[in-house]
């Protein structure tokens, strides 16, 4: 079977999709997958020769309806697909699915669970753990009789890191202080205090964007045991480095999922969001740091971190302020041991 799978963004969701496609290919030896996504995400898909990555340039060449139609025509001319599966469910992917439907190709759209997530967020259904995003992805493929289960292993093959690690320290610890939404950030002041307490470890800093890089450079100047990884290495090289860390400390962010993808233990810090909504770190939920619903009844205040009201903002600040440096330090030392 030849299958086209579409998921453009975000980085964390595409990382979860990479784990799912790996499991599908392993469980279905007659399956070949063409994965359509943002071009820069290609390093997430290097493991199986039956996985073919199709890069899209949504900001230039494939921007807008005309650009998407050009992308559709290009894909259509290369492979005759048995089915197309949309695991993103946004306007762009709906348009592409519609074009394939016109051509008579079987199309499937996954159930994002929007309604259920909103009801849980508003307290209109009992607070319970909803299906993980990977489970929702896998359920979509069952519609075309493709079955698989995620296995507990590294889903991405990495190469030897271009970085030389100091093995004499207590541990090589990555820290990713940022997230796509600032509401999910613990705060650079607490990160600074944590680094001070981890003086016997080597610290490797991850983050993107001008604001983030500027602040991370200040930390590397302040602490001799800090090294800035992001902006100095390619995305692929970052993944290779991440795979050799003893531990990653991350927010509820893409770096959390990337660490799990390469098999590195990850401590994740959660504030206004909650892993019950389906975005928890694969195989690392026991390392989540959060305040319980009893301690912070306002949680969760957001599905993925977007804040639109003052009440949500207050909850975000409260939930993060209650997580202490000592709490994260203790969990870190336990994980390293």
C-alpha positions, 0 to 999 in steps of 0.5 A: 500500500502507498500512503500519503500522510499530511501533518505540517506543524507544529514541531512537537506534533510532527515529532509524535507523528514520526513515532507513529509512522515508524510504528506503522511501517514496522507493523505493516511490511507492505506499507510505504508512506510519503510524509508531507510536512514542512521542509525543515522537519525532514531530520525527524524521518530518517529511520525506515527506507519505506518512509519518503519525506515530502517537504513543503515550503508554505511561506513561499513556493506553496503559499496560499491556494495557488501554492497548495494547488501547485504542491498537490499537482507535484505530489500527484505526478509522482505517486499513485496513492491508495489513500491520503490521511490527514493528521492535522485537520486545518484549512490547508490540509482540508484543501489538499484532501478535497483535491485528492477526493476529486481525483477519486483517492480514498481520504481519511481525516483524524479526529482531533477531539476538539469538542472533548478537550474543550468540554474538559477544559470548561469542567463540563465533563469529569476530569479524566485522561483523554486519548494521547495524540499518538493514539488519535493518529493511530485510530485514523489509520485503522479506517484503512485496516492499518494497525500498530502500537507504539513500542518503547524505544528510540523512534529516530536514529541519530548519529554520533554527536558533533559535540564532545561531551565532558564525561567527568561531570555529574551529568550532561543535562540539556535545558530548554527554557522556552515554549511556543507560548510564553504561558508555558515557560517556568521563567528564566529567573528560576532557570538561572537559580536551577543552573546555579544549583547544578554546578557539578553538571554540564548544562546545554541550552536549547531554544530558538528565536532572537529573544531566546538566544539572546537570553541563553547567551547571557547564561553561557557568559554567566556560568562556565558549565553552560554551553549554547547548542541552538543557533550553533548547530543544525536541527539534525545536529541538535537531535544528535546532541540531544540523543547523547544527553543524560537528561533534558529539562523542558517545558511542555514544548517541542523539545520535550517530544524531541527528547523522547523521540531520540530516547533521552529522559526528559523532565517536563514542567507543566503549568496552565496546560495538562498532559491529560489533554493528550500531549504528554511526553512519550514514556516520560510521564513519571518525570512530569513536574506539575501542581495537582488539580487540588493544589491549583483548581484552575488547571488546565487553563489552556489546551496548548498554551494559548492565553486569551483572558486575564483569568487564564493568565492568572492561572498560568502565573500561579501554576508556574510560581508554585513550582519551586527550584528545589522541586525541579532540582530534586527530580533532576538529581533523582533522574540522574542517579 
